[in-house]
């Protein structure tokens, strides 16, 4: 199951997702984990595994909404472990 599938099934909701994105963007070096049922998603690992997200976050001049969308995309595509 991916984060996106968990989101569709309401196992992952907006508030925890938004909190994890904000925590990651505030300090990527601190652990940010989203609990999904009996599993979880490590936000930093999800971002690093998603080339587009890495590229967007490394680019200069990227807006805050673009950064949020890059992290959200990585989370929704990540497998729940």
N, CA, C and O atoms as a Tinker XYZ file with bonds, in Angstrom:
   324  protein
     1  N      0.849000   -1.169000    0.000000    73     2
     2  CA     0.000000    0.000000    0.000000    64     1     3
     3  C      0.900000    1.239000    0.000000    63     2     4     5
     4  O      1.932000    1.269000    0.670000    81     3
     5  N      0.500000    2.244000   -0.748000    73     3     6
     6  CA     1.230000    3.510000   -0.779000    64     5     7
     7  C      0.514000    4.541000    0.096000    63     6     8     9
     8  O     -0.610000    4.319000    0.548000    81     7
     9  N      1.175000    5.652000    0.321000    73     7    10
    10  CA     0.549000    6.730000    1.070000    64     9    11
    11  C     -0.710000    7.222000    0.383000    63    10    12    13
    12  O     -1.684000    7.573000    1.049000    81    11
    13  N     -0.700000    7.253000   -0.942000    73    11    14
    14  CA    -1.872000    7.688000   -1.703000    64    13    15
    15  C     -3.047000    6.738000   -1.534000    63    14    16    17
    16  O     -4.188000    7.178000   -1.392000    81    15
    17  N     -2.776000    5.447000   -1.550000    73    15    18
    18  CA    -3.841000    4.465000   -1.336000    64    17    19
    19  C     -4.397000    4.579000    0.075000    63    18    20    21
    20  O     -5.606000    4.471000    0.284000    81    19
    21  N     -3.510000    4.797000    1.044000    73    19    22
    22  CA    -3.950000    4.977000    2.429000    64    21    23
    23  C     -4.787000    6.241000    2.560000    63    22    24    25
    24  O     -5.748000    6.273000    3.328000    81    23
    25  N     -4.429000    7.272000    1.823000    73    23    26
    26  CA    -5.179000    8.527000    1.840000    64    25    27
    27  C     -6.583000    8.316000    1.278000    63    26    28    29
    28  O     -7.562000    8.810000    1.837000    81    27
    29  N     -6.678000    7.584000    0.176000    73    27    30
    30  CA    -7.984000    7.293000   -0.427000    64    29    31
    31  C     -8.867000    6.476000    0.508000    63    30    32    33
    32  O    -10.086000    6.645000    0.530000    81    31
    33  N     -8.245000    5.592000    1.275000    73    31    34
    34  CA    -8.988000    4.739000    2.200000    64    33    35
    35  C     -9.213000    5.419000    3.552000    63    34    36    37
    36  O     -9.746000    4.804000    4.475000    81    35
    37  N     -8.811000    6.676000    3.669000    73    35    38
    38  CA    -8.977000    7.466000    4.903000    64    37    39
    39  C     -8.147000    6.934000    6.071000    63    38    40    41
    40  O     -8.450000    7.223000    7.228000    81    39
    41  N     -7.097000    6.155000    5.774000    73    39    42
    42  CA    -6.172000    5.702000    6.811000    64    41    43
    43  C     -5.136000    6.783000    7.097000    63    42    44    45
    44  O     -4.530000    6.810000    8.168000    81    43
    45  N     -4.945000    7.661000    6.138000    73    43    46
    46  CA    -4.064000    8.811000    6.257000    64    45    47
    47  C     -4.924000   10.031000    5.975000    63    46    48    49
    48  O     -5.505000   10.152000    4.896000    81    47
    49  N     -5.007000   10.929000    6.935000    73    47    50
    50  CA    -5.884000   12.086000    6.785000    64    49    51
    51  C     -5.076000   13.372000    6.619000    63    50    52    53
    52  O     -3.857000   13.387000    6.788000    81    51
    53  N     -5.779000   14.433000    6.289000    73    51    54
    54  CA    -5.155000   15.710000    5.979000    64    53    55
    55  C     -4.328000   16.320000    7.085000    63    54    56    57
    56  O     -3.224000   16.803000    6.833000    81    55
    57  N     -4.835000   16.309000    8.312000    73    55    58
    58  CA    -4.123000   16.975000    9.413000    64    57    59
    59  C     -2.757000   16.343000    9.690000    63    58    60    61
    60  O     -1.767000   17.073000    9.749000    81    59
    61  N     -2.657000   15.024000    9.864000    73    59    62
    62  CA    -1.333000   14.428000   10.078000    64    61    63
    63  C     -0.402000   14.603000    8.865000    63    62    64    65
    64  O      0.807000   14.777000    9.018000    81    63
    65  N     -0.978000   14.555000    7.681000    73    63    66
    66  CA    -0.190000   14.742000    6.464000    64    65    67
    67  C      0.386000   16.154000    6.439000    63    66    68    69
    68  O      1.580000   16.338000    6.204000    81    67
    69  N     -0.462000   17.147000    6.681000    73    67    70
    70  CA    -0.003000   18.543000    6.702000    64    69    71
    71  C      1.036000   18.777000    7.791000    63    70    72    73
    72  O      2.011000   19.496000    7.572000    81    71
    73  N      0.836000   18.175000    8.963000    73    71    74
    74  CA     1.785000   18.338000   10.071000    64    73    75
    75  C      3.144000   17.733000    9.714000    63    74    76    77
    76  O      4.182000   18.317000   10.024000    81    75
    77  N      3.142000   16.580000    9.073000    73    75    78
    78  CA     4.397000   15.933000    8.695000    64    77    79
    79  C      5.133000   16.738000    7.627000    63    78    80    81
    80  O      6.357000   16.862000    7.671000    81    79
    81  N      4.394000   17.280000    6.678000    73    79    82
    82  CA     5.008000   18.113000    5.634000    64    81    83
    83  C      5.629000   19.349000    6.266000    63    82    84    85
    84  O      6.768000   19.697000    5.958000    81    83
    85  N      4.891000   20.011000    7.146000    73    83    86
    86  CA     5.401000   21.214000    7.812000    64    85    87
    87  C      6.628000   20.899000    8.658000    63    86    88    89
    88  O      7.594000   21.661000    8.657000    81    87
    89  N      6.597000   19.785000    9.377000    73    87    90
    90  CA     7.733000   19.400000   10.220000    64    89    91
    91  C      8.965000   19.129000    9.364000    63    90    92    93
    92  O     10.067000   19.556000    9.706000    81    91
    93  N      8.782000   18.430000    8.265000    73    91    94
    94  CA     9.906000   18.129000    7.384000    64    93    95
    95  C     10.489000   19.410000    6.795000    63    94    96    97
    96  O     11.707000   19.588000    6.789000    81    95
    97  N      9.640000   20.293000    6.305000    73    95    98
    98  CA    10.128000   21.522000    5.694000    64    97    99
    99  C     10.774000   22.455000    6.720000    63    98   100   101
   100  O     11.683000   23.210000    6.376000    81    99
   101  N     10.326000   22.413000    7.956000    73    99   102
   102  CA    10.917000   23.248000    9.000000    64   101   103
   103  C     12.342000   22.806000    9.314000    63   102   104   105
   104  O     13.219000   23.642000    9.530000    81   103
   105  N     12.577000   21.486000    9.340000    73   103   106
   106  CA    13.904000   20.960000    9.629000    64   105   107
   107  C     14.021000   19.544000    9.076000    63   106   108   109
   108  O     13.659000   18.580000    9.750000    81   107
   109  N     14.525000   19.418000    7.848000    73   107   110
   110  CA    14.635000   18.094000    7.228000    64   109   111
   111  C     15.546000   17.118000    7.978000    63   110   112   113
   112  O     15.479000   15.911000    7.747000    81   111
   113  N     16.392000   17.628000    8.869000    73   111   114
   114  CA    17.295000   16.735000    9.586000    64   113   115
   115  C     16.620000   16.042000   10.771000    63   114   116   117
   116  O     17.149000   15.063000   11.297000    81   115
   117  N     15.463000   16.540000   11.190000    73   115   118
   118  CA    14.735000   15.910000   12.297000    64   117   119
   119  C     13.795000   14.849000   11.741000    63   118   120   121
   120  O     13.238000   15.020000   10.657000    81   119
   121  N     13.614000   13.752000   12.477000    73   119   122
   122  CA    12.725000   12.697000   11.991000    64   121   123
   123  C     11.274000   13.176000   11.890000    63   122   124   125
   124  O     10.751000   13.818000   12.801000    81   123
   125  N     10.653000   12.855000   10.786000    73   123   126
   126  CA     9.226000   13.123000   10.596000    64   125   127
   127  C      8.615000   11.824000   10.081000    63   126   128   129
   128  O      8.952000   11.353000    8.995000    81   127
   129  N      7.730000   11.263000   10.862000    73   127   130
   130  CA     7.120000    9.979000   10.522000    64   129   131
   131  C      5.613000   10.114000   10.599000    63   130   132   133
   132  O      5.082000   10.723000   11.528000    81   131
   133  N      4.926000    9.545000    9.621000    73   131   134
   134  CA     3.466000    9.538000    9.614000    64   133   135
   135  C      3.013000    8.127000    9.916000    63   134   136   137
   136  O      3.420000    7.185000    9.236000    81   135
   137  N      2.184000    7.970000   10.916000    73   135   138
   138  CA     1.604000    6.666000   11.241000    64   137   139
   139  C      0.421000    6.420000   10.315000    63   138   140   141
   140  O     -0.442000    7.281000   10.145000    81   139
   141  N      0.396000    5.238000    9.725000    73   139   142
   142  CA    -0.681000    4.835000    8.825000    64   141   143
   143  C     -1.128000    3.448000    9.252000    63   142   144   145
   144  O     -0.483000    2.454000    8.920000    81   143
   145  N     -2.227000    3.379000    9.986000    73   143   146
   146  CA    -2.684000    2.091000   10.505000    64   145   147
   147  C     -1.601000    1.479000   11.364000    63   146   148   149
   148  O     -1.155000    2.088000   12.336000    81   147
   149  N     -1.176000    0.275000   11.011000    73   147   150
   150  CA    -0.109000   -0.399000   11.758000    64   149   151
   151  C      1.269000   -0.084000   11.185000    63   150   152   153
   152  O      2.278000   -0.532000   11.728000    81   151
   153  N      1.322000    0.671000   10.107000    73   151   154
   154  CA     2.582000    1.014000    9.464000    64   153   155
   155  C      2.904000    2.486000    9.611000    63   154   156   157
   156  O      2.252000    3.212000   10.361000    81   155
   157  N      3.914000    2.910000    8.886000    73   155   158
   158  CA     4.319000    4.309000    8.926000    64   157   159
   159  C      5.079000    4.668000    7.652000    63   158   160   161
   160  O      5.481000    3.802000    6.875000    81   159
   161  N      5.262000    5.974000    7.467000    73   159   162
   162  CA     6.055000    6.484000    6.351000    64   161   163
   163  C      7.082000    7.440000    6.930000    63   162   164   165
   164  O      6.732000    8.385000    7.636000    81   163
   165  N      8.345000    7.195000    6.632000    73   163   166
   166  CA     9.431000    8.093000    7.009000    64   165   167
   167  C      9.480000    9.170000    5.920000    63   166   168   169
   168  O      9.779000    8.873000    4.763000    81   167
   169  N      9.190000   10.406000    6.289000    73   167   170
   170  CA     9.067000   11.484000    5.305000    64   169   171
   171  C     10.398000   11.748000    4.606000    63   170   172   173
   172  O     10.425000   11.900000    3.385000    81   171
   173  N     11.491000   11.806000    5.344000    73   171   174
   174  CA    12.797000   12.068000    4.726000    64   173   175
   175  C     13.154000   10.976000    3.722000    63   174   176   177
   176  O     13.642000   11.272000    2.631000    81   175
   177  N     12.919000    9.734000    4.078000    73   175   178
   178  CA    13.212000    8.621000    3.164000    64   177   179
   179  C     12.325000    8.692000    1.925000    63   178   180   181
   180  O     12.773000    8.405000    0.815000    81   179
   181  N     11.066000    9.075000    2.121000    73   179   182
   182  CA    10.148000    9.206000    0.985000    64   181   183
   183  C     10.626000   10.280000    0.027000    63   182   184   185
   184  O     10.605000   10.089000   -1.189000    81   183
   185  N     11.057000   11.407000    0.571000    73   183   186
   186  CA    11.546000   12.502000   -0.275000    64   185   187
   187  C     12.808000   12.073000   -1.014000    63   186   188   189
   188  O     12.924000   12.299000   -2.218000    81   187
   189  N     13.751000   11.459000   -0.311000    73   187   190
   190  CA    15.003000   11.043000   -0.943000    64   189   191
   191  C     14.792000    9.982000   -2.016000    63   190   192   193
   192  O     15.582000    9.886000   -2.955000    81   191
   193  N     13.746000    9.195000   -1.889000    73   191   194
   194  CA    13.455000    8.146000   -2.872000    64   193   195
   195  C     12.741000    8.683000   -4.104000    63   194   196   197
   196  O     12.576000    7.968000   -5.092000    81   195
   197  N     12.320000    9.936000   -4.047000    73   195   198
   198  CA    11.548000   10.514000   -5.144000    64   197   199
   199  C     12.383000   11.605000   -5.817000    63   198   200   201
   200  O     12.515000   12.707000   -5.286000    81   199
   201  N     12.941000   11.296000   -6.978000    73   199   202
   202  CA    13.882000   12.190000   -7.657000    64   201   203
   203  C     13.302000   13.585000   -7.910000    63   202   204   205
   204  O     14.000000   14.584000   -7.737000    81   203
   205  N     12.047000   13.659000   -8.313000    73   203   206
   206  CA    11.429000   14.960000   -8.582000    64   205   207
   207  C     11.408000   15.825000   -7.326000    63   206   208   209
   208  O     11.714000   17.016000   -7.385000    81   207
   209  N     11.050000   15.235000   -6.201000    73   207   210
   210  CA    10.993000   15.990000   -4.946000    64   209   211
   211  C     12.375000   16.497000   -4.555000    63   210   212   213
   212  O     12.520000   17.644000   -4.133000    81   211
   213  N     13.376000   15.659000   -4.692000    73   211   214
   214  CA    14.747000   16.064000   -4.380000    64   213   215
   215  C     15.148000   17.248000   -5.258000    63   214   216   217
   216  O     15.731000   18.220000   -4.777000    81   215
   217  N     14.834000   17.157000   -6.528000    73   215   218
   218  CA    15.205000   18.218000   -7.472000    64   217   219
   219  C     14.490000   19.519000   -7.144000    63   218   220   221
   220  O     15.117000   20.579000   -7.144000    81   219
   221  N     13.210000   19.466000   -6.867000    73   219   222
   222  CA    12.440000   20.670000   -6.546000    64   221   223
   223  C     12.976000   21.319000   -5.272000    63   222   224   225
   224  O     13.170000   22.534000   -5.233000    81   223
   225  N     13.213000   20.531000   -4.244000    73   223   226
   226  CA    13.670000   21.077000   -2.971000    64   225   227
   227  C     15.089000   21.636000   -3.055000    63   226   228   229
   228  O     15.456000   22.481000   -2.239000    81   227
   229  N     15.881000   21.197000   -4.000000    73   227   230
   230  CA    17.251000   21.693000   -4.151000    64   229   231
   231  C     17.313000   22.951000   -5.022000    63   230   232   233
   232  O     18.301000   23.684000   -4.984000    81   231
   233  N     16.280000   23.197000   -5.791000    73   231   234
   234  CA    16.255000   24.321000   -6.719000    64   233   235
   235  C     16.090000   25.647000   -5.976000    63   234   236   237
   236  O     15.345000   25.726000   -4.999000    81   235
   237  N     16.784000   26.684000   -6.439000    73   235   238
   238  CA    16.641000   28.021000   -5.854000    64   237   239
   239  C     15.387000   28.679000   -6.417000    63   238   240   241
   240  O     15.019000   28.452000   -7.570000    81   239
   241  N     14.739000   29.493000   -5.595000    73   239   242
   242  CA    13.587000   30.251000   -6.046000    64   241   243
   243  C     12.278000   29.489000   -6.042000    63   242   244   245
   244  O     11.280000   29.977000   -6.572000    81   243
   245  N     12.260000   28.316000   -5.460000    73   243   246
   246  CA    11.038000   27.513000   -5.404000    64   245   247
   247  C     10.117000   28.094000   -4.325000    63   246   248   249
   248  O     10.565000   28.408000   -3.222000    81   247
   249  N      8.854000   28.231000   -4.646000    73   247   250
   250  CA     7.909000   28.804000   -3.691000    64   249   251
   251  C      7.545000   27.787000   -2.611000    63   250   252   253
   252  O      7.757000   26.585000   -2.770000    81   251
   253  N      6.997000   28.295000   -1.515000    73   251   254
   254  CA     6.568000   27.418000   -0.417000    64   253   255
   255  C      5.519000   26.405000   -0.880000    63   254   256   257
   256  O      5.620000   25.235000   -0.511000    81   255
   257  N      4.510000   26.802000   -1.677000    73   255   258
   258  CA     3.549000   25.799000   -2.150000    64   257   259
   259  C      4.197000   24.724000   -3.028000    63   258   260   261
   260  O      3.791000   23.563000   -2.974000    81   259
   261  N      5.183000   25.087000   -3.824000    73   259   262
   262  CA     5.875000   24.090000   -4.643000    64   261   263
   263  C      6.638000   23.109000   -3.759000    63   262   264   265
   264  O      6.662000   21.909000   -4.035000    81   263
   265  N      7.260000   23.615000   -2.698000    73   263   266
   266  CA     7.969000   22.749000   -1.770000    64   265   267
   267  C      6.992000   21.788000   -1.092000    63   266   268   269
   268  O      7.253000   20.588000   -1.002000    81   267
   269  N      5.871000   22.321000   -0.619000    73   267   270
   270  CA     4.856000   21.482000    0.042000    64   269   271
   271  C      4.357000   20.400000   -0.909000    63   270   272   273
   272  O      4.225000   19.241000   -0.517000    81   271
   273  N      4.081000   20.773000   -2.153000    73   271   274
   274  CA     3.583000   19.800000   -3.127000    64   273   275
   275  C      4.617000   18.726000   -3.437000    63   274   276   277
   276  O      4.257000   17.566000   -3.639000    81   275
   277  N      5.888000   19.089000   -3.479000    73   275   278
   278  CA     6.938000   18.106000   -3.739000    64   277   279
   279  C      7.014000   17.085000   -2.610000    63   278   280   281
   280  O      7.132000   15.885000   -2.858000    81   279
   281  N      6.945000   17.563000   -1.370000    73   279   282
   282  CA     6.996000   16.650000   -0.221000    64   281   283
   283  C      5.731000   15.800000   -0.167000    63   282   284   285
   284  O      5.805000   14.599000    0.091000    81   283
   285  N      4.579000   16.407000   -0.407000    73   283   286
   286  CA     3.310000   15.675000   -0.385000    64   285   287
   287  C      3.304000   14.579000   -1.446000    63   286   288   289
   288  O      2.863000   13.460000   -1.184000    81   287
   289  N      3.791000   14.899000   -2.638000    73   287   290
   290  CA     3.850000   13.902000   -3.705000    64   289   291
   291  C      4.720000   12.718000   -3.301000    63   290   292   293
   292  O      4.356000   11.564000   -3.529000    81   291
   293  N      5.865000   13.008000   -2.701000    73   291   294
   294  CA     6.761000   11.928000   -2.263000    64   293   295
   295  C      6.083000   11.044000   -1.227000    63   294   296   297
   296  O      6.213000    9.821000   -1.268000    81   295
   297  N      5.363000   11.661000   -0.300000    73   295   298
   298  CA     4.663000   10.885000    0.751000    64   297   299
   299  C      3.577000   10.019000    0.137000    63   298   300   301
   300  O      3.452000    8.845000    0.483000    81   299
   301  N      2.793000   10.582000   -0.767000    73   299   302
   302  CA     1.682000    9.827000   -1.346000    64   301   303
   303  C      2.143000    8.680000   -2.235000    63   302   304   305
   304  O      1.414000    7.706000   -2.423000    81   303
   305  N      3.344000    8.789000   -2.779000    73   303   306
   306  CA     3.886000    7.715000   -3.628000    64   305   307
   307  C      4.696000    6.692000   -2.830000    63   306   308   309
   308  O      5.021000    5.619000   -3.338000    81   307
   309  N      5.018000    7.027000   -1.586000    73   307   310
   310  CA     5.862000    6.137000   -0.777000    64   309   311
   311  C      5.089000    4.920000   -0.280000    63   310   312   313
   312  O      3.896000    5.008000    0.008000    81   311
   313  N      5.772000    3.797000   -0.183000    73   311   314
   314  CA     5.124000    2.612000    0.390000    64   313   315
   315  C      4.990000    2.758000    1.905000    63   314   316   317
   316  O      5.855000    3.332000    2.566000    81   315
   317  N      3.914000    2.241000    2.427000    73   315   318
   318  CA     3.703000    2.225000    3.887000    64   317   319
   319  C      4.435000    1.005000    4.411000    63   318   320   321
   320  O      4.201000   -0.117000    3.961000    81   319
   321  N      5.321000    1.236000    5.365000    73   319   322
   322  CA     6.105000    0.127000    5.898000    64   321   323
   323  C      5.774000   -0.189000    7.325000    63   322   324
   324  O      6.358000   -1.104000    7.907000    81   323
